[in-house]
Every structure is written in structure tokens, then in C-alpha cells.
């Protein structure tokens, strides 16, 4: 009989490490972005405003890993344009008149 381990099936789910951090705590601070995923939003109040996606970032600050959640359309648009071979990268997230951007 075949053993499951012989099937060479690997999990494709990304597990990010670290404590959740609020975006307000990292504005204008140097961070390293290691990875990201974009998923459908489950928050009904966001959906009512037309916000259908949210971004999860695996970041680190001075070597300490954190997980950041945001529905910022600006950050979602920008992160999708970063080639996978450019991760990790250093950046600063700024709040420019309620529009969040990588710099």
C-alpha cells in the first residue's frame, strides 16, 4: 500500500510569523517586506464601501517579524508590481493624505 509521504504532496498555504502589528505603528519606519498574500475581504463594512480585497504582509523591523493586515488599495496595487525575485526588500510606508504608499 502507498504511504502518503511517498506521494510527495506539499502544503501550498503560506504561514506568516510574528505578532500582528497595526499599520499606524510602522508609518515612516524602515521595514523589510518578506512576502505577501492578497485575499478576498470578509469584512462586510469594507465590502459595502467597495473594498473587496485585503493584503497580508510578512514584515520585519530590526530583525523582529510581524504580520500586517491592510485593505489599502494603494499598497495592494504597488505590491503586485514587485517581481517575486526582488523579495525581500526594504521600504518605508507613508501615509500621504490617507493614501498609504511604499517609498
Beta strands, then each sheet from edge to edge (+ up, - down):
strand 1: 19-20
strand 2: 30-40
strand 3: 53-61
strand 4: 64-70
strand 5: 89-96
strand 6: 99-102
sheet 1: 1+ 4+ 3- 2+ 5- 6+
end
